[in-house]
Amino acid sequence: MLRDETRQALTGTDNEGYADIAGRVSDLEDQSLADLLVDVNLAQVTRDVEEIRAVERALRRIALGTYGVCVSCGQPIERERLEAYATANRCAVCQRAYEHDHATTRTPRL
């Protein structure tokens, strides 16, 4: 189902690309809106593709018998966490540490 939705979104992206949208704009405000629509569509497709990949990784862990085991510390992932986020591959403690270690700092634009 998610694959079909993603495929449709990608098809829509091809059919309604930036050039198509931008070609119909009449002023800078319309162009800004066209830019935003294209960016939002690409972000949605990226999110869907990442979700598909996470599900595939979880299915692979199920097949290997390692589903529910933290990939960082090897301890069981909390049941509540798996119920809320079935594709989790780290326990809550390791996930927080991972996010902290991989946080990006953004330089403000001037």
PLY file of the C-alpha trace (Angstrom):
ply
format ascii 1.0
element vertex 110
property float x
property float y
property float z
element edge 109
property int vertex1
property int vertex2
end_header
0.00 0.00 0.00
2.75 2.47 0.96
4.76 1.37 -2.06
1.77 2.09 -4.31
1.23 5.52 -2.73
4.92 6.34 -3.12
4.90 5.15 -6.71
1.88 7.36 -7.41
3.56 10.32 -5.76
6.68 9.79 -7.85
4.57 9.55 -10.98
2.84 12.75 -9.96
6.24 14.35 -9.40
7.27 13.37 -12.92
4.02 14.66 -14.40
3.89 17.84 -12.33
7.57 18.72 -12.11
8.99 22.04 -11.16
9.19 23.21 -14.76
5.47 22.50 -15.23
4.47 24.33 -12.07
6.92 27.18 -12.58
5.75 27.60 -16.18
2.26 28.46 -14.93
3.30 31.08 -12.38
2.76 34.74 -13.04
4.75 36.46 -10.29
7.36 35.91 -7.59
4.76 34.91 -5.00
3.43 32.21 -7.31
6.98 31.06 -8.00
7.66 30.82 -4.26
4.51 28.75 -3.84
5.57 26.49 -6.74
8.98 26.00 -5.09
7.29 25.13 -1.79
4.90 22.63 -3.41
7.74 20.83 -5.15
9.81 20.74 -1.93
6.87 19.39 0.09
6.17 16.69 -2.49
9.81 15.60 -2.52
9.90 15.55 1.28
6.81 13.33 1.38
8.30 10.92 -1.14
11.59 10.82 0.80
9.70 10.10 4.04
7.72 7.30 2.39
10.83 5.71 0.90
12.55 5.80 4.30
9.48 4.18 5.89
9.53 1.39 3.29
13.22 0.80 3.97
12.62 0.69 7.73
9.85 -1.89 7.28
12.09 -3.99 5.02
14.89 -3.87 7.62
12.43 -4.91 10.35
11.20 -7.81 8.22
14.81 -8.86 7.65
15.43 -8.80 11.44
12.30 -10.92 11.95
13.60 -13.46 9.41
16.99 -13.52 11.14
15.44 -13.82 14.61
16.95 -10.52 15.78
13.78 -8.41 15.76
13.30 -6.66 19.10
17.01 -6.72 19.91
18.86 -3.40 20.04
21.47 -3.15 17.27
23.66 -0.99 19.52
23.71 -2.75 22.90
22.19 -6.17 22.12
19.56 -5.83 24.85
15.84 -6.32 24.23
13.98 -3.28 22.93
11.17 -2.23 25.26
7.82 -3.75 24.29
6.09 -0.38 24.59
8.62 1.11 22.16
8.04 -1.66 19.61
4.27 -1.28 19.97
4.56 2.44 19.29
7.31 2.17 16.66
7.37 -1.33 15.19
10.45 -0.68 13.05
12.61 0.47 15.99
16.05 -1.07 15.87
17.44 0.47 19.06
16.25 0.57 22.66
15.16 3.99 23.93
18.47 4.68 25.72
20.59 3.81 22.68
18.27 5.73 20.36
18.62 8.88 22.47
22.41 8.47 22.45
22.37 7.88 18.68
20.28 10.98 18.06
22.51 13.04 20.33
25.67 11.82 18.57
24.20 12.41 15.11
22.47 15.72 15.78
23.39 18.37 13.25
23.91 21.92 14.26
22.64 24.44 11.79
24.30 27.73 11.14
21.71 30.48 11.02
21.35 32.11 7.63
21.87 35.84 7.53
0 1
1 2
2 3
3 4
4 5
5 6
6 7
7 8
8 9
9 10
10 11
11 12
12 13
13 14
14 15
15 16
16 17
17 18
18 19
19 20
20 21
21 22
22 23
23 24
24 25
25 26
26 27
27 28
28 29
29 30
30 31
31 32
32 33
33 34
34 35
35 36
36 37
37 38
38 39
39 40
40 41
41 42
42 43
43 44
44 45
45 46
46 47
47 48
48 49
49 50
50 51
51 52
52 53
53 54
54 55
55 56
56 57
57 58
58 59
59 60
60 61
61 62
62 63
63 64
64 65
65 66
66 67
67 68
68 69
69 70
70 71
71 72
72 73
73 74
74 75
75 76
76 77
77 78
78 79
79 80
80 81
81 82
82 83
83 84
84 85
85 86
86 87
87 88
88 89
89 90
90 91
91 92
92 93
93 94
94 95
95 96
96 97
97 98
98 99
99 100
100 101
101 102
102 103
103 104
104 105
105 106
106 107
107 108
108 109
